[in-house]
Amino acid sequence: MIPPPLPPNLESRRSQMFPVLDARDHERMQRFGEVRHFRDGECLAAAGQPSPGMFVLSQGRVALSRRDGLGHSIPIVEEGPGQFLGEVAQLSGRPALVDAHAVGEVEALVIPPHRLRALLVAEADLGERIMRALILRRVGLLETGAGGPVLVGPSEGAGRVRLEGFLSRNGHPYLALDPAQGGEAASLLERYSPRAEEFPLVVCPDGSVLKNPSESTLARALGLLPEGAFETHYDVAVVGAGPAGLATSVYAASEGLRVLVLDQRAFGGQAGASSRIENYLGFPTGITGQALTARAYVQAQKFGVEMAIPAEVASLRCSASGAPLALELTDGREVRTRTVVVASGARYRRPALANLGQFEGRGVSYWASPIEARMCEGEEVVLVGGGNSAGQAAVFLAGHARRVRVLVRGRELAASMSSYLVERLAASPRIELVMETEVVALAGSDELGLRRVRWRHRPSGREEEHDVRHLFLFIGADPATEWLADCGVALDAKGFVRTGAALGEEPLHSEAWEATGRAPFTFETSLPGVFAIGDARSDSVKRVGTAIGEGSAVVAQLHACLASATALRQAPSHPHVRHEGARGRMPPHGAQAMKKVCSHLEVTEHHRMAPIHPSGHGCEECLKDGGDWVHLRMCLTCGHVGCCDDSPSRHATRHFHASSHPVIKSFEPGEDWAWCFVDEQLLERIPTFPGESPPVHYSAPMSAP
C-alpha cells in the first residue's frame, strides 16, 4: 500500500514520524504495558474519545485515518509490526485525534499514559525516538486540521478569530470555513440558521454542534479541560502557564513533585504571542514564542504535570494553622495544594479610549499571530508600543501588511527595546516610526468593526486621522494579580507581588511566619508557601530569559519549604506506616530482619533468592552478582524491581538516577541504600523515630555510582 502524502515540510521526516522499533526495543517496553488482542475491523482508538494510551504493534496492521464532524474520513497511514500508535495527547490521557482500526488480527502492547511517561524517562534513547515521533505527528495534525473541530463563520468575525486564537495558541488542530465561499459551510447555515451573535458554529469531531461557545465550553467539549473536582492534593499549584510557570512545572515535576498548572487562556503567556525571539540563548536563528513555549508545554506533560487550561483562579484561601492552601476557581471548583507559585504574569494595558471595548476582537488586537496577519494582508495597520514585543510584532506584520505605522509615546526606543530590533525597524521599508504620539480616538461600527484611528503628536498637539481597520496595542503591562486581593499577599503600589527582602520586617511577625521558624525565601511572598516569579513579581526584569530563570530557581525553594513544613509536623506514628520487627541488616544465616515500610509501596518480604528464582519476580542483577538474600522493592512509577543495593553493581541506585524518580537515602543505621517514592506525599508519611536520623531528601536524582 502506498502511504498517503504528508505536508511537504514533513515528508522528509516520515521515517522519524513513523519509526520501526526492533526486538530489543520491544523487550525494553514490555514491563510498561499489557498485551492485548484485537479482531479485524475492531476500533483501537476513536477521534474525540479517550484513548487507553500508546499501542505498540507486534502482529497485524492498523489503519489510521482522520475525520471531522462533517463526516469526512481521510487515510493517514497504515502501521504494522514494530510501529506504534499515538501522539502528544497520549502523554496526558486526552482524547485521541485520529481513528485507528485493526486490519486483520492484531496483537499490541498497550501502554497507559502514566507508564508511557515513565518509559520516556527510564529508557532515555528509546524515549527520545518516541517523543520525537509524538511531536511530529501532532505537527502534522495541526497543519491538516485533523481530529479537531470545524469553525464555521466569517473569516474576520470576532467569535471565529477568538476561537481560532484559543485553539492555535493551545496547539490543538482545527479547520475553519467561511460560509461566503459556499459548499458545506453554507449547508450548515441552512440547517442551523444561526443568528449573527451565534457565529461561529463549531462542529466537534463527534458531530455535535456548538454556537459561539466560550473557550471553556469548547475545551470541555474537546476533552481538553479536566471535568469534576480536583481530588489530588498537589505539592505545587502554578497559576500561569507562561515561560516562568512552565519552567517551574518542568523542573518541579522532573524532581518528583506533584504539579498542577492553571491558566485562564492558553500556555505561553505574552511570550507565546511573540512572532520571533532572536536573543534567547541557544537559538541563533531565532524561535517564535509559540514554538518555544509549546516545547515546554509538551516537556511538562512528559514529566506528568497536570494542565487545566482554560481555568481561571478567582481567589487564594490560606490558613494561619499551616493547613493546605486552596485555590478557588471561577467555575466553583477548588484546588488544594501545599504550595502556590504565582506566575500569572502581566497583561497589556488598555488605553483610556471611550469605545475601545466595542472594537476589541473587531479590529483591535493585543497580539499578532498568523491569524491576525492573514487579515492584514496588503493593508495599512497601526501598532502602538515601544517594547520588545511591539518591535517583534511590527517586524512580523511588515511581512504581510502594506504598511505598519508604529506609534511610540516616548522620544526614542533605545531605553525600552533591544538594539537589534531598533535597527531592524529602521531598516524596513514597510515600517514607519512615529515618535511622541498617542492614539486618542477610534471610529467604526458594530457591524463593520474598526474603520478609522486618530492620534495626537504630544509636543505639538497636532492630530491626524487615517482609515485603519487593524490596530495592535502593546502598551505597558498591568499585573494579573487581582485574584490575590483578599488573601493577604503583599503587593507594591502598582499591584505586583512583593517577595523576599522587599517584604521588610512587618510580615515576619505574623502567626503564620512565627510558626515556620524561618524567614521568607527569595521568591516567597508575605504568606508562607506562596511564591511569585516572572512578570507578576515586583521589580522583576520583564524578559523571557529572566522569567524562565526565576521559574527554575524557585524549585529549590519549593523543596526547602516543603521539607521545613514536614520537619515541623509532629508524627510519632502514622496509620500508613507499619513496623515489621526489629531494624537492621539481614543476618547472613537467614534470621528475619524487618524494616519500616510504607504500605502504599509494593514491597516483598525478605526472601532467599532460590525460592523466587527463576519465577521472574526476583532481582536478576542480584543473581548475577551471587546474592543470597535480597530486600525487593518495586518502583510504582515504572515497575522496576530493585533491591537494597548491597550488590556490587548498585543497579537499584542506577535505576533511580536514570528514571529521575524521587528518592531518599535510607535513614536506618548502617544502611546505604535508597527508597524510591511515587510522590512527595508518600515521602512525608515516613516519620522520624527516637534514636534515628531523619531522612535525607534528595530533591534531584541521585548521582550514579
N, C-alpha and C positions, 0 to 999 in steps of 0.2 A: 504494500500500500504506500503510495506517495504521500508524505505528510503535507498538510496544508501550509501555505506560506506564512511566515511570521512578519511583523512590521519590519521594514527594511533595516532599521538600526539594530534589530535583534537577530536577524537571520544569521549573521556571522557568529553569534553566540549560542546557536541552537544546542551544541554539544554541552555547554555549561548549563543551559536551561533544563535539559533532559539527559543528565549523565547516566551512565550504566555502571552499577556497582558490581564488584566482583564477589567471589565466595567468601573471601576474608572479611570484606565489609559486612556481608550478611551475618557472618558469625559474630562480629562485634556488636551488631544491633539486636541480636536475639533476646538479650536479657532486658531490653527496654520495652518489648511488646508482646503481643499474643497472636498466635497463628489462627487465622480464620479462613473459611472456605465460602465461595460464592458461586451460585448457579449461573448458567448462561442467561444473559439479559438482566440479571439482578442489579439493582442500583446500589452502588457503594457510597455515593455522595450526590446530593441534590442542591442546586443553587438556591440560596436563601434559607437552607435548613442547616441546623447544627451538624458538624462533622465529627465523627469519633476520633479523628486525628490524621496522621500520615499513614498511607498504605505503601508497604514495600513488597513488590510483586516477586514471587518465587516461581509460580506456574500460571500459565494463561496470559490473556491480554485484556486490557481495559481501554475503552474508548472514552475520550474526554471531549465534551462539547460545551459551547457557551450558548446561552439563551437569554432572552429578555421577556418582560411581561407581555410583549406583543405577540408571542407565540413563535418567534424565530429561533431556530436551533442551527448553529454553525459548528462543524467539526473543528477541533483544535489539534489533537494529536492522538495517536493510539500507542499506548505504552505496554511493554512486555516484561519478561523476567529480567531482574537486575535493575529495573527502574522503580521510581516511587511517585506517588500522587500526593500533591499538597502544594500550598503556597503560604504566604505570610500569615494568613488568617488562622492556620492550624497551630501557630505558636500559642495563641490565647483562647482557642476553642470557639472562635467566632464562626458564623455560618459560612458554608462553602460558597464559592463564587462560580463554580462550574458544575456540570453534571458528569458523573462517571458511571459507566455501565460495563458489566462483565461481558467479554466476548469469548464464549466458551466457559469451561470450568476454570475457576481462578482460586489460587491459594496466595494469601498475602499475610504479611506480618503487620498488624495494626498497632501503631504506637500512639497512645493518647498524648494530649498536649503537654502535661507536666513531665511525662517521660521523654518526649521529644526535646524539651528544653534541657533536660538532664543529659541526653545524648549529645547535644550540640556542645555542651561544656566538657563532658567527660572524655569524649572522643574528638579531640581538637581538629585533627587534619580531616577526618571524615565530616565532622560538623561544619568545617569551612566550606566544603563542596556542597553540602546540603543547603546551608544558609544562602550561598550564592544563588543556587537554583531557585529557592523560595522567593528571593528578592527579584530576580529577573522575571519570574513568572508573574509576580504582581505588576511589574513594569509593563509587561505585555498586555495584561488585563486592563491596565489604566489607559494604554494607548488605543485599545479597541473598544473600551467601554463595556467589556464583557462582564456579565454577572451582576451589574449594577442596575439602578433604576433608570427609567427614561423620563426626562423632564420635557414637558410639552408646554410651550408658551413663547411669546415674542422674545426675540434674541436679546433685546435691551430692556425687557420687563424687570422691574425691581425684584419681584419674587424669584424669577428664574436666576438672575445674577446672584442673588443672596444664596440660593441653594447650590448653585454651581460652585460658588466660592467655598461653601461649607464642605462639600464633597471633595473638591480638589485639594483643599488645604489639609484634609484628613486622609488623603491618599486612598480614596475609595472610587472605583470606576463608575462611570455613568455615561449615558447618551443624552443629547439634547436635540429636540426637534422644534422647528418654527412652523406653526400652523399656516403661515402665509405661503409656505412652499408646497402646500397641498399634501397628497399622499396619506399615510396612516395618521399623521398628526391631525389633519383636517377631519378624518373619520372619527377620531376620538372626540373632537369638539362636537360633532353632530350627535354622538352618543351620549355625552355627559352634559352638554350645554352649560359650560361654566360661565358664571358672571365674571366681570373684569377683576374683582377682588379675589377670585378663586384661582387665578393663574399663579404659578404653573400647575398643570396636572402632573402628578408623579405616579408613574406606573411601576410598581415594585416587581421584583423577579417572580413572585408568586401570583402575579396578575391583579392584585389588589390596587386600587387607585386612591390616592390622597389628593386633596385640593388645597394648594398653597399651604402645606404643613409648616409648622415651626421646625427648627433644627432638631430639637429633642424628640419631637414626634416622628420625624423621618429617621433619626438614629435608632429609635426603638423598633420601628418597622423593619429596619435592615439588620437588626441584631447587633448594633454597634455599642449600645448603651446597656449596662447591666440592669436587669429588672429586679424588683423586690428589694428587701432590706440588705444592708451590708452586714453579714453575720460575723465576718472576721474582725478581730481586734488587731489593728495594724501596729507595727513598730513605728512606721513613719507614714504620715499623710502629707503629700506635697500638693499645695494649692498653686497651680500654674504649670503649664507644660511648655514653657519657653525654654531657651537654652539652659538657664540656671536650673529650672525644675527637672528637666530631662537629665542633666548631668548628675544631680543628686540621686535621681531614681536609679540610674545605671550603676553608679558606684555603690550605693547602699544595698541594692538587690544583689549585686555580684558578691557582696561580702556577707550575705546571708540574712539580711533584714527583710521583713515582710512589708512591702511598699505599695501604697495606692497613690495614683496621680489623678487629680481632678482639674478640669479646665472648662470654662463656660463656652468656649468657641471651638478651638482647634489646637493641635500641637504646633509648636513653632513660635508662638507669640509674634511680636513685631518683627523679629528677625526672620521668621518664616515667610514674611511678605517681601523680603529684600530680593531684588532681582539678581544681584550678583555681589558677593562679598569677596573682595580681592586681597584683603590684608589679614586673612585668618591663616594662622600657621599651618603649613603642610599642604596648601592648595595653591601652587604657583600660578595656575591658570584661572583661579577664582572658582567659586561654587555658589549656586543660588542658595538663599536661605531655606527654601523648601527642601532642597536636596540634603543640606547639612542636617537639618532637624529631623527629616524623615529617617535618615540613617540612625540617629539617636533614638528615635521612637521605636524602630524595629529592634535595636540593640537592647532597649529596656525590656521589651517583651521577651527577648531571648533569655533574660535573667529572671523572668517571672513577675515583672511589675504588672499590677492590675491598673488598667486605664478606664476612667469614667469620663467620657467626652461626648456630648456637652453636658456638664454637670456644674451648676453654679452654687457656690457656697454663700449662704445667707449670713451666717454668724459662727463665731467660735465660742464654745462654752467651756469654762475651766473651773477647777475646784481647788481651794487652798489646802485641801486634805491630801493632795497628791494623787487623787483618783484619775483615771484616764481622761484625756481631753476628748471633746466631742465637737465635730463639725456638723452644723445643721444646714441642709441643702434647701434650695428654694422649692423643691418638689416635696418637702416634708420628711425626707429620709435623713438618717443620722449615721455618721461615721465615727467610730470610737478608735482612738489611737493613743499611743504612748508619747509620741512627739509630733509636732506640726512644723513644716517648713513653708514659710510664706514666700512664694516665688511668683506671685500674681502679677508682677511687672507694672508697667505703666501704659496708659493709652494716650493716643494723640489728642491734643487739646482741641476743643470745639470753639472756634471763634465766635464772638458775640454778634451774630448776624440774625436778624429778626426771623427770617423764614428758612434758616438752614435745614431744620428738620424736614421741611417739605421736599427737599431735593436730595436728601441722603438716600443713596441707592437709586436715584433718578438723575444722575449726573455728578453728584458729589461723592467722592470715594476717599477712604483713608488708607488704601493700599493700592499697589499697581501690579496685578497679576496678569498672566496671559489672557484671562477673561476680559479684563478692562482694556488691555492692549488691543484685543480684537475689535472692540467697539470704537477705538480711537483711530483706526486705520485711515490714513490720509487726511486727518482733521487737525485743527489747531486746538491745543489744550493748554490749561494753566495749572501750574503746580506751585504750592505755597510751602516754603520751608527752607532752612539753611543748614540742616544737619546731614550726616552721612546717609540716612535713609532717604532723605529728599534727593540727594545727589545721585544715589543709585537708581532711584525711580525715574529721575529725569533722563539719565543715560538710557535706561531700558525703553522708556516711552519714545525717545527720539528715534528708535529703530522702527517705529510704527506710525507715529503721528507726523503730519507735515511740518508742524512747528510746536515747540514746547517753550512757553514763557515761564520762567522760574522767578517768582516774586519773593524777595527776601526783605525782612523788616530792617535788618542791620545794614551797616555801611560796607562790610566786607565779609567774606566767607572763611577766611583763614582761621579764625578763632573757633569755628564750630564744625568745620568739615575737613576731612583728611586731604592733604595736598594733592594726592593723585586724582581725587575726584574733582577738585577745583580745576586742575589742569585739563581734565577730560571735558568738563562742562565748557570751558573756554574754547576748546578746540573743535567742538561740534558745531557744524553749520546750521543745525536744526534747533539749537538751544539758544535762547535769548535770556540773559540775566537782567533782571530789573530790580535794582537795589533800593533800599529805604522806601519800600512800598508795601501797602496792606490792602486787602480786599475789604470793601465797605458795603457792597450790596449785591444781591443775586436776583435774577428775574427769570420767570418761566411760568409753567402751569402744571397742575397735577397730571394732565393728560400727556403733555409733551415733555415734561421734565425740565431740567435746566436749559436756558436758552441764552442768557446774557450775564456777564460778570462785570462789575465796576470796581476799580481800585484807585487808591489815592497815593500820590507821591508825598510822603510825610513832611519833608522840609518845606516844600512849596505850597502844599495843599491842593495841587492840581489833580483833577480827577479825569479819568477816561473810561469809556465803556466799550466792550467788544462782544461780538457774537461768539459765545463759547458754550459747548454742550458738555464738556468734561472738565471738572475741577478736582484736583487732588490736593488733600490737606495733610501735611506732615509738620505740624506746628507743636513744638514743645512736648511736654509729657506730664500728665496728671497721674498720680499713683492710684492703682486699682486696689485700694485698701479700705474702702468704705465698710466692708464686712467685718472689720476689726473694731468698729466704733464703740461697741458696748462691752468689750471683754477685758479692758484694762491694759492692752498693749500700748506702750508709749509711742506716740508719733511726733514728728517735728512739725514746724509751723506750716509746711506745705503738704502734710499728710503722709510723708514717707516714714518707714518704720525705723526707730532708733534701736541700735544694738550695741552690745559690749560696752566699751569705755564711754561711748556717747550717752549712756543712760545716767551717768552720775551716781551719787550715793543714795538718793531717796528711795528708789525701788527695792534696794537691798534690805531695807528694814521691814519689809512686808512679811507676813506669816509664811507665805509660800517660800520665799527665799531663805528665811531662817530655818525652815525645815530641811532644805537641801544641804546646808552647811558649807556652801561654796559660793563663789562669785559667778556672774554670767560669763559664758564663753564669748568669743569674739563676735559670732553671728547670732548670739542668743538675745532675745528681746527682754522686756521687763517681766515677762511671765516665764517661769522655768519650763523648759521643754518645748518652747515655741521659738523658732529660729526664723531669720529673714535673710534673703540673699537676692542678688541681682538688682534690677531696676527698682524694685519696691523698697529697697533698703536705703536709708538716709545716707547721703554723701558717697554713694557707690559710683563708680565710673560706668557710664551708660554705654557699654560696648559689649559685643557678643563674646569676645575672648574673656573679658572680666567676669561676665555672668557665668560662663562655663567654669572658670577657675573657682569662683565662690561656691558654685554648686557641688564641685568635687571636694573642696576643702571643708565644707560643713559636715561631711560624712564622719570624719574623725571625731568631731564634736558631738555628733549624734550618738556614736558609740560610747563616748565618755559619759554623756548624760544618762544613757540607758544603764550603763554599768554602775554609776553612782546611785541611781534610783534602786537598782537591785541590791546593792550593798546595804542601803539603809533599811530595806524591807526585812523585818524580823520574821524568820521562818524556821523555827526549831523542828517542825515536822510538816509534812505535806501529803495529802491523800494520793497524789500522783507518784510519790516516790516510795519504794519499798526496800526494806533491808533483807538481805538473804545471808544471814550468818556472819561470821567474823570476816574482817577485812584482811587483805594481804595477798601475796602471790600464791599461786598454785604450788603446793609442796611437790617435790619430784616423785613421790611414791603414791600419788593418787588421792590424798585426802582432799575433800571438797574445800575450796577457798571461795567464799561468796563475796559479791561486790554490790554496792549500791547501784540500782538500775532504774532508769526511768521507764515506767510501764508502757509509755507510748511508743517506745522503740521496739523493733522486732529483734529480740536478743535471745540466743540459745543459752542453755546452761553450759557449764564447763564439760567438755567431752574428751575422751580419748579419741585419737584420730582413727584408730582401727574400726570402731563400730560405725562411724559415719562415712567411711570411705569404702567403696567408690560410689556412694549414693548420689553424689553431686551436691550435697549440702555442706561438705567440708571445704576447707581452705586449701586449694591445690598448691598455692605457693608455700604453705607451711609443710606440706608433704614433701615438696622438692627440697626443702631445707632440713628434712629429717626431724620435723617437730613431732612431739608425742602428745602434749596437752595443748589446747587452744581455747581461748575465750572468743567465741564467734560473735561478730556484730554485723547486722545487715543495715546498710545505709538506705533509709526510706526514700531518699531523693532519687536514687538511680538503681537500687537493688544490689549494689556491690556487697559481697560478703568478705569481710576482713577480720583480722584477729587482733590480739593485743600488741602486736608488733615486737614480740620477743625474737622473731625470726631475723636472721642476718640481712635479708633483703629489705626489711622495713616497708613492705608493699602497702600496708594499710595507710601509713603516713603519706606515701607517694600518691595514693588514691585521693586523699583529702586535698593534697596540693593540686593535683590535676583537675579535680572536679570543682574546686572553689566552694565546697560546702562549708558551712560554719562549723568550727570545731573548737574544743577547749582541751588543754592539757589535762591529763588525769590528775586529780587532786588527792589521790591516796598515797600514803608514804611509800616510797620505793618504786612507784610506778613511773614509767616514762613513755606511756602510750597515750593515744588521744581518743576522745569521744567525738563522734560525728552527729550533729543535730540537724533536723529538718529546718528548724527556725529558731529564732531567739526566744520565743515563748517557752519552748521546751528547755532551753538553756537556763532560764531564770528559775525553773522549778527545782533545780538541783541546789539544795541548801547547804550551808556550811555547818558541820557538826563539831562539837567540842573536840579539841585535840587535832583537828585537821586544818590544813592550809586552805584558803579559799581558792576556787577555780581560777586559773589564769585564762582570760578570754583572749583568743586570737581574732582580732577584728578583720584581719586579712588571712588568706590561705597560708598554712604553714609552709615553711621553706622545705624543699625537697632535700632529703638527707644526702 
